[in-house]
Amino acid sequence: MKFHFPNSKKKLVTHSLQSNLSTNLKIVHISDLHLGYYSTLEDLHQLVLLINKQEADIVCFTGDCFDNIKYASFDPYLVIPLFRTIQSKYGKFFVPGNHDYGSNGIQIVLNIIKKSGFQLLLNDYYKIVTPAGNILIHGIDDICFGQPNFNSSFQLADGPIAYRIGLMHEPDKVKLLDPNIDLVLSGHTHGGQVRVPKIGALYTPTFGKKYIQGLYHIRRQQHLFVNKGIGMTRLPIRIFCSPEIAIFNIKAKKSRT
């Protein structure tokens, strides 16, 4: 049994940011599905349908795919055909979270992610060549249980880059990333999962204490977004903290004429 108050409807949270791209770009960001305990294959199916309605150019997934893969209520490999149907023009990208490392199951999770058509970014980057300008996506391994290398975020691909995206599960170490990354996407906190009006989150996890939910301006042109996630952990409950999908409309550079 899952309990959501006021309701369980997934929110579409939309933000618009400027860029040096010559045409607009749409990014869809999901995080913290926590599949296999309180979230089922049918929940995932409905999520995929909602993602595909957005007609994304890029889909980013910032970890905690499973709550604990050892105790999943279904064969975890059954998520592959569903994940493979996620549509995006330029690809879909993944970094792991702390729960993906649970019960030493990280290699199974990463195998599933690769077979699902995601580009896995472990202290690495991926260059997307588009007519609007080149995009560089950086990914950092999980801070809690992985082997994060923040220096990798300073690596650049050959040729001009019009926009840079950083993916990391835990948000609080964002200032260790290259400050020239335009948009950093993270999750981990669930927005607290239980929030009290006028007070906010009652609890957030380690490395999710400073940046809890929403969009933050970090420095220069850099923004951080902390996604409240889709699933739940520990208790099957969300209060005043609806699950969300984030949509970023990256606007083309303004003409000087």
WODA-V498211 format. One record per residue. N is the residue number from 1. RES is the residue in one small letter. OMEGA is omega in degrees with one decimal (none if undefined). Layout:
BEGIN
n/res/omega
N/RES/OMEGA
N/RES/OMEGA
END
This chain:
BEGIN
n/res/omega
1/m/177.9
2/k/-179.0
3/f/175.6
4/h/174.1
5/f/3.7
6/p/179.7
7/n/-174.6
8/s/-177.2
9/k/178.6
10/k/178.2
11/k/170.6
12/l/-178.3
13/v/-173.4
14/t/175.1
15/h/176.1
16/s/-179.8
17/l/179.0
18/q/179.9
19/s/173.4
20/n/176.2
21/l/-178.7
22/s/173.4
23/t/-176.5
24/n/-179.2
25/l/177.2
26/k/177.4
27/i/172.0
28/v/-175.0
29/h/173.6
30/i/-179.3
31/s/167.8
32/d/177.3
33/l/-179.8
34/h/-179.5
35/l/168.9
36/g/178.8
37/y/176.4
38/y/-180.0
39/s/-171.5
40/t/175.8
41/l/177.4
42/e/175.1
43/d/179.7
44/l/178.5
45/h/179.5
46/q/177.3
47/l/-179.7
48/v/178.0
49/l/-179.5
50/l/177.2
51/i/-175.8
52/n/175.7
53/k/-176.3
54/q/179.2
55/e/-174.5
56/a/167.2
57/d/180.0
58/i/173.2
59/v/179.5
60/c/-177.1
61/f/-172.2
62/t/162.8
63/g/-170.9
64/d/175.1
65/c/178.1
66/f/175.6
67/d/170.7
68/n/-169.1
69/i/179.5
70/k/-175.4
71/y/178.6
72/a/-177.4
73/s/178.2
74/f/176.4
75/d/-174.8
76/p/179.6
77/y/177.3
78/l/177.9
79/v/-173.2
80/i/-179.2
81/p/177.0
82/l/178.7
83/f/-177.3
84/r/-179.9
85/t/174.9
86/i/-174.1
87/q/173.4
88/s/-174.1
89/k/-172.9
90/y/175.9
91/g/178.2
92/k/-165.6
93/f/-172.5
94/f/163.9
95/v/-177.5
96/p/173.9
97/g/-175.9
98/n/-179.8
99/h/176.7
100/d/177.6
101/y/-176.1
102/g/179.0
103/s/-179.7
104/n/-176.0
105/g/-172.7
106/i/-178.0
107/q/175.6
108/i/179.1
109/v/-177.7
110/l/176.7
111/n/178.0
112/i/-178.8
113/i/179.4
114/k/179.7
115/k/179.6
116/s/176.8
117/g/175.7
118/f/170.0
119/q/-179.4
120/l/-179.2
121/l/177.4
122/l/-176.8
123/n/-173.9
124/d/177.2
125/y/178.2
126/y/-178.9
127/k/176.2
128/i/178.3
129/v/-179.6
130/t/175.3
131/p/-178.9
132/a/-175.3
133/g/-177.5
134/n/-178.4
135/i/178.7
136/l/179.2
137/i/178.6
138/h/175.8
139/g/-179.2
140/i/177.2
141/d/-178.4
142/d/-176.3
143/i/-174.4
144/c/-171.1
145/f/179.1
146/g/178.1
147/q/-176.3
148/p/176.8
149/n/-175.8
150/f/177.2
151/n/-179.5
152/s/-179.0
153/s/178.4
154/f/180.0
155/q/-179.1
156/l/174.7
157/a/177.1
158/d/175.7
159/g/-178.4
160/p/178.0
161/i/-177.0
162/a/-177.9
163/y/-178.2
164/r/-179.2
165/i/175.9
166/g/177.8
167/l/175.6
168/m/-174.8
169/h/-177.5
170/e/-171.2
171/p/-165.1
172/d/178.8
173/k/-175.9
174/v/-176.6
175/k/172.3
176/l/178.4
177/l/173.6
178/d/-178.8
179/p/-179.7
180/n/171.5
181/i/-173.3
182/d/-174.6
183/l/176.9
184/v/-179.9
185/l/-178.8
186/s/178.7
187/g/169.0
188/h/-170.2
189/t/-171.0
190/h/-174.4
191/g/-175.5
192/g/-178.7
193/q/172.8
194/v/-179.0
195/r/178.7
196/v/179.1
197/p/179.4
198/k/177.9
199/i/-179.1
200/g/-176.2
201/a/177.0
202/l/-178.7
203/y/168.5
204/t/-173.8
205/p/175.1
206/t/-176.1
207/f/173.2
208/g/-176.9
209/k/-175.0
210/k/-179.3
211/y/-167.3
212/i/179.7
213/q/172.0
214/g/-173.0
215/l/179.1
216/y/169.2
217/h/-174.5
218/i/-179.1
219/r/179.8
220/r/179.2
221/q/-171.5
222/q/173.7
223/h/174.0
224/l/172.5
225/f/177.5
226/v/-176.6
227/n/178.4
228/k/174.2
229/g/-177.1
230/i/-172.7
231/g/-178.6
232/m/175.4
233/t/-178.3
234/r/178.4
235/l/-179.1
236/p/-172.3
237/i/168.3
238/r/178.7
239/i/-176.4
240/f/-177.0
241/c/-174.1
242/s/172.3
243/p/-174.6
244/e/167.1
245/i/-179.2
246/a/178.6
247/i/179.1
248/f/173.0
249/n/-178.2
250/i/-172.4
251/k/176.8
252/a/178.8
253/k/-178.1
254/k/177.1
255/s/178.2
256/r/-178.5
257/t/none
END
